[in-house]
Amino acid sequence: TMWEDVLKKDCGCGCNDCDDSLVKASEIKRVKNGVMYRGEKFPGVNKPKRAPKGSKKKYRVLAHQNGKYKIFSFGARGYKDFLQHKSSKRRKNFKSRHNCKQKKNKLTAGYWACNYNW
């Protein structure tokens, strides 16, 4: 429908269905201690950082795989993750619940949730 086309064009959700949200490599600039994209500094490509205050998510990352770049926000703000609580039981439950063994694509928020903070 018409509304689906509008949503796909400027989705910004990080899903695999909307390739229009890909970042152009020409817009990424290397700076001292990281990279810049549209005024936002990242510690590097595929290196997560804390999301800004006011964001619903805990981390942001400029991801790169197979020549494609994308920005993702992931992690629930206000909840502890493995980096904080260090409980192997909670980690195991999260990974099985979210099917982490099958998440291999760096261009998904699920990959970063499973492989960075859990």
C-alpha positions in Angstrom: 0.0 0.0 0.0 1.0 3.6 -0.2 1.7 3.9 3.5 4.1 0.9 3.5 6.1 2.6 0.8 6.3 5.8 2.8 7.4 4.0 5.9 10.1 2.0 4.0 11.6 5.1 2.6 12.5 6.7 5.9 12.1 3.8 8.4 15.2 4.4 10.5 14.4 1.2 12.4 17.5 -0.8 11.5 15.5 -3.6 9.9 16.7 -5.6 6.9 13.7 -4.5 4.8 14.6 -0.9 4.3 17.9 -0.5 2.4 17.2 3.3 2.1 18.4 3.6 5.6 22.0 2.6 4.6 24.7 5.1 5.3 26.8 6.3 2.4 30.5 5.6 2.8 31.3 9.0 1.3 29.6 10.7 4.3 31.8 9.0 6.8 34.9 11.0 7.7 37.9 9.8 9.7 38.8 12.1 12.6 41.2 11.8 15.6 40.1 8.9 17.8 37.2 7.7 15.6 34.9 8.6 12.7 32.2 11.2 12.1 28.9 10.8 10.4 26.6 13.8 10.1 28.1 15.5 13.1 27.9 12.4 15.3 31.2 10.9 16.5 31.7 7.2 16.8 34.8 5.5 18.3 35.2 3.6 15.1 33.3 1.5 12.6 31.8 -1.6 14.4 32.6 -0.1 17.8 29.6 0.7 19.9 29.2 3.8 22.1 26.8 4.9 24.7 23.7 6.5 23.2 23.0 10.1 24.1 20.9 11.0 27.1 17.2 11.0 26.3 17.5 8.0 23.9 15.3 5.0 24.6 18.3 2.7 23.8 21.5 2.3 25.7 24.1 2.0 22.8 24.7 3.1 19.2 27.0 1.7 16.6 28.0 2.5 13.1 28.1 -1.0 11.6 29.9 -2.1 8.4 29.6 -5.4 6.6 30.1 -6.3 2.9 30.6 -2.7 1.8 27.4 -1.5 3.5 27.2 0.9 6.5 24.2 1.3 8.9 23.6 3.0 12.3 21.8 1.0 15.0 20.6 1.7 18.4 20.3 -1.3 20.7 20.0 -2.3 24.4 17.2 -1.4 26.7 18.1 1.7 28.8 17.3 1.2 32.5 18.0 -2.5 32.5 21.2 -4.2 33.4 23.0 -6.3 30.8 25.8 -8.8 31.1 28.5 -6.0 31.1 27.0 -4.9 34.4 25.6 -7.9 36.3 28.1 -10.6 35.1 25.5 -13.4 35.7 26.2 -16.4 33.4 22.7 -17.8 34.1 21.0 -14.6 32.9 23.4 -14.4 29.9 22.5 -18.0 28.9 18.7 -17.3 29.2 19.0 -14.1 27.1 21.0 -15.8 24.3 18.6 -18.8 24.1 15.5 -16.5 24.2 16.8 -14.3 21.5 18.2 -17.0 19.3 21.7 -15.5 19.3 23.5 -18.4 17.6 21.7 -17.6 14.4 22.5 -13.8 14.4 25.5 -13.4 12.1 24.6 -10.3 10.2 26.3 -7.1 11.7 23.7 -5.0 9.9 21.0 -5.9 12.5 20.4 -4.6 16.0 19.9 -8.2 17.2 23.5 -9.0 16.3 24.9 -6.2 18.4 22.6 -6.9 21.4 23.7 -10.6 21.4 27.4 -10.0 20.7 28.2 -6.8 22.5 26.3 -6.4 25.7 25.4 -10.1 26.2 
